[in-house]
Amino acid sequence: MLDWGQTYQSVGLLNYAKEISKALEELDLETLSQLIDQFPELRNTLLNQF
């Protein structure tokens, strides 16, 4: 049986991820590398997306 609360939350997270992806596309590589240096877990998240 479908859990609507969980489904709604998943859709929300997916939309949030899309917004983050759009923002990341607009970042220049230098800024992105600085962010990755500051937040190592961000690197893992990005690697999992590509």
N, C-alpha and C positions, 0 to 999 in steps of 0.2 A: 504494500500500500504506500502511496506517495505521501511524504511528509511535506505539506505546503510551506511550513515555516522554514524548514531546511532548504527546500527548493528556492524559496524567495531569497534566502540568505546567500545561496550559491550564485544566483543571478546577480545579486548586488555585488558580490565579490568579483564576478566576471566583468561587470561593467567598470568597477574600480580598477581592475587590472588593465582593461583597455585604455582607460584614461591615463594610467601610469605609462603604458607603452607609448601613447601619443606624446606625452611630455618628454619621455626619454629620447624619442626620435628628434625632438627639437633641441636637445642638449648637444653642445659640441663635445668632441672626444676628451678634451682636457678636463672639462667640468665633470664629465662622467667618470673619468679615471680618479679624480679627486674624491668623488662621492664613494666610489668603490673602496678606495684606501681608507676612508673614514668608517665605512659600514661593510665589513667583510661578508656579512650574511647577504648583502645586496648582490654581491658577485655570484653567490650560489643560486640565488633566485633568478638572476638574469641568465645564467648558464642553463638552468633547467627549462627556460622558455624557448631557447634556440636550438 
